[in-house]
């Protein structure tokens, strides 16, 4: 990451082993935290679902796969993604997903 670049953290509720890869809007968890709801075809073993989620988000945001990383919740359905780039551009692009 170059100086001046930033990052955005994005909360996601992931459903692995789905029939298709998709983003299904927003969902509130039991604690009231709003997360992006996503589904991937990959199974939840050996980080396959996490890698598929990173790829899905990067594709939908039209950014490089290497800029999207699962930073917490590797073994949970509730995850936090870190997306590197200009925060203003990223927030606008993320809003377009829902």
Secondary structure, 3 states (H helix, E strand, C coil): CCCCCEEEEEEEEEECCCCCCEEEEEEECCCCCEEEEEECCCCCCCCHHHHHHHHHHHHHHCCCHHHEEEEECCCCCEEEEEEEECHHHHHHHHHHHC
